[in-house]
Every structure is written in C-alpha cells, then in structure tokens.
Amino acid sequence: MKKLLILSSLVLFVVLSFSSCRKCTDCTAYERTTNTPIQISNYCGPNKSVNQFEDDFIATYTTVATYAECE
C-alpha cells in the first residue's frame, strides 16, 4: 500500500510539474481598412516560446495595411 501511495504521488508530481509550464495563445492579423481577419494562428508551448511567438506574429503583421492582436 505504501509503495502504491509513493508511486501515485510521484506520477501526480510529474504530471503537474510538466503541465503547468505550457501556455497557449491565439493570434489574429486583420486588414486595417475592413477589419477582416487575414491570418489566424494558434500556438502552445513554454511561456518564453509563446511570448516570442506573439512578438514575432505582431511584428510581422504590423504594417500600414495590417495589424495583429494576440489573446
């Protein structure tokens, strides 16, 4: 019984420690004149990677004709 409790505690710890590191984002690029979505992207990963993805997406679609938002 003690071994089962230790094993299940270890499994729970591993699952919680790896699942808490993931973050997801949805980014959409719009045409400025009509506010029509032209590109929609979803991305999940570690916080640092998601933040970099959002920065790159917004930089790519921030032009005179388009803009981008991430949620």
Contacts in CASP RR format, 6 or more apart in sequence:
PFRMAT RR
TARGET T0000
AUTHOR 0000-0000-0000
METHOD contacts of the structure
MODEL  1
MKKLLILSSLVLFVVLSFSSCRKCTDCTAYERTTNTPIQISNYCGPNKSV
NQFEDDFIATYTTVATYAECE
21 45 0 8 1.000
21 46 0 8 1.000
21 47 0 8 1.000
22 44 0 8 1.000
22 45 0 8 1.000
22 46 0 8 1.000
23 44 0 8 1.000
23 45 0 8 1.000
23 46 0 8 1.000
23 47 0 8 1.000
23 50 0 8 1.000
24 42 0 8 1.000
24 43 0 8 1.000
24 44 0 8 1.000
24 45 0 8 1.000
24 50 0 8 1.000
25 42 0 8 1.000
25 43 0 8 1.000
25 44 0 8 1.000
25 50 0 8 1.000
25 53 0 8 1.000
25 54 0 8 1.000
25 70 0 8 1.000
25 71 0 8 1.000
26 40 0 8 1.000
26 41 0 8 1.000
26 42 0 8 1.000
26 70 0 8 1.000
26 71 0 8 1.000
27 40 0 8 1.000
27 41 0 8 1.000
27 42 0 8 1.000
27 43 0 8 1.000
27 53 0 8 1.000
27 54 0 8 1.000
27 57 0 8 1.000
27 58 0 8 1.000
27 68 0 8 1.000
27 69 0 8 1.000
27 70 0 8 1.000
27 71 0 8 1.000
28 37 0 8 1.000
28 39 0 8 1.000
28 40 0 8 1.000
28 41 0 8 1.000
28 68 0 8 1.000
28 69 0 8 1.000
28 70 0 8 1.000
29 37 0 8 1.000
29 38 0 8 1.000
29 39 0 8 1.000
29 40 0 8 1.000
29 57 0 8 1.000
29 60 0 8 1.000
29 61 0 8 1.000
29 66 0 8 1.000
29 67 0 8 1.000
29 68 0 8 1.000
30 36 0 8 1.000
30 37 0 8 1.000
30 38 0 8 1.000
30 66 0 8 1.000
30 67 0 8 1.000
30 68 0 8 1.000
30 69 0 8 1.000
31 38 0 8 1.000
31 65 0 8 1.000
31 66 0 8 1.000
32 64 0 8 1.000
32 65 0 8 1.000
32 66 0 8 1.000
32 67 0 8 1.000
33 65 0 8 1.000
38 61 0 8 1.000
38 66 0 8 1.000
39 61 0 8 1.000
39 68 0 8 1.000
41 57 0 8 1.000
43 49 0 8 1.000
43 50 0 8 1.000
43 53 0 8 1.000
44 50 0 8 1.000
54 70 0 8 1.000
57 68 0 8 1.000
57 70 0 8 1.000
58 68 0 8 1.000
58 69 0 8 1.000
58 70 0 8 1.000
60 68 0 8 1.000
61 67 0 8 1.000
61 68 0 8 1.000
62 68 0 8 1.000
END
